[in-house]
Amino acid sequence: MPPNPPKLLDQVRDLIRTKHYSIRTEQAYVDWVRRFVLFHNKRHPAEMGKQELEAFLTHLAVDRHVSASTQSQAKAALLFLYQKVLQQDVDWLKDVVSAKQPQHMPTVLTVDEVRTLLGHLEGASWLISSLLYGSGLRILEACRLRVLDLDFNMRQLMVRNGKGAKDRITMVPDSLIEPLK
């Protein structure tokens, strides 16, 4: 008796892991595929097409009132499903209308606001927050930092396996050299 082929969500997980996407991307994509399938009464995506995808994305925007970025994430997950997992030609997907991303000016703290904020922290929380601000690290990058990633002589640190599985070097502010030692 031949073995059962892997289930759809397992296929999505396996391919994401093969491509070394982040665990957060895997969780999000698997969840969107699951929601899409459940929205269409557990029909297999291979049996569906443009109309079903548009219906799902419209449902997200109109009934669920999701943001444009959330709708775009759902669309990206389904694009991954159709192109990479099911290996279907999805030229019709480019015709699916995407929600317009609102344009906002970023909110940036002043130097005094940052100083006040950091002044209310102490210990490891202060050190990590200072690294986030002073070195431009992401939270997960700061949490994964190791002693061997620090080069005090060059006043730099190596971020290994950052966003997009990329390594990069960034600077360490002079004010953090002693606390890090």
SULFEN-V933805 format. One record per pair of residues at least 12 apart in sequence whose C-alpha atoms are under 10 Angstrom apart, sorted by the first residue. I is the first residue (numbers start at 1). J is the second residue. If there is no record, write none. Layout:
i = (I	I)
j = (J	J)
This chain:
i = (8	8	8	8	8	8	8	8	9	9	9	9	9	9	9	10	11	11	11	11	12	12	12	12	12	12	12	12	12	12	13	13	13	13	13	13	14	14	15	15	15	15	16	16	16	16	16	20	20	21	21	21	22	22	22	22	25	25	26	28	28	28	29	29	29	29	29	29	29	29	29	30	30	30	31	31	32	32	32	32	32	32	32	32	33	33	33	33	33	33	33	33	35	35	36	36	36	36	36	36	36	36	37	37	39	39	39	39	40	40	40	40	45	45	45	45	46	46	46	46	46	49	49	49	49	50	50	50	50	50	50	50	51	51	53	53	53	53	53	53	54	54	54	54	54	54	56	56	56	57	57	57	57	57	57	57	57	57	58	58	58	58	59	60	61	66	67	67	67	67	68	68	68	68	68	69	69	69	69	69	70	71	71	71	71	72	72	72	72	75	75	75	75	78	79	79	114	114	114	115	117	118	118	123	124	127	127	127	127	128	128	128	128	129	130	130	130	130	131	131	131	131	131	133	134	134	134	134	134	134	134	135	135	135	135	135	135	135	135	136	136	136	137	137	137	138	138	138	140	140	141	141	141	141	141	141	142	142	144	144	144	144	145	145	145	145	146	146	146	147	147	149	150	150	150	150	150	150	150	151	151	151	152	152	152	152	152	152	152	152	153	154	154	155	155	155	155	155	155	155	156	156	156	156	156	156	156	157	157	157	157	158	158)
j = (30	33	34	44	45	81	85	86	29	30	31	33	34	81	85	30	30	81	85	86	26	29	30	33	77	80	81	84	85	86	25	26	27	29	30	85	26	85	80	81	84	85	29	30	80	84	85	164	165	163	164	165	162	163	164	165	73	77	77	73	74	77	73	74	75	76	77	78	79	80	81	77	78	81	74	77	71	73	74	75	76	77	78	81	45	74	75	77	78	79	80	81	56	74	52	53	55	56	57	74	77	78	52	56	52	55	56	59	52	53	55	56	78	81	82	86	81	82	86	87	88	82	90	92	93	90	91	92	93	94	95	96	92	96	74	75	78	79	93	96	75	93	95	96	97	98	71	74	75	70	71	72	74	75	96	97	98	99	71	97	98	99	71	74	99	99	99	100	101	102	98	99	100	101	102	98	99	100	101	102	99	98	99	100	101	98	99	100	101	93	96	97	98	93	93	94	129	130	133	130	129	130	133	179	179	142	176	179	180	142	143	145	180	142	172	173	175	176	171	172	173	176	180	173	170	171	172	173	174	175	176	156	157	169	170	171	172	173	176	170	171	172	159	162	170	159	162	163	162	163	158	159	160	161	162	163	159	162	159	160	161	162	157	158	159	160	158	159	160	180	181	169	169	170	171	172	177	180	181	171	172	177	171	172	174	176	177	178	180	181	177	171	172	170	171	172	173	174	176	177	169	170	171	172	173	174	177	169	170	171	172	170	171)
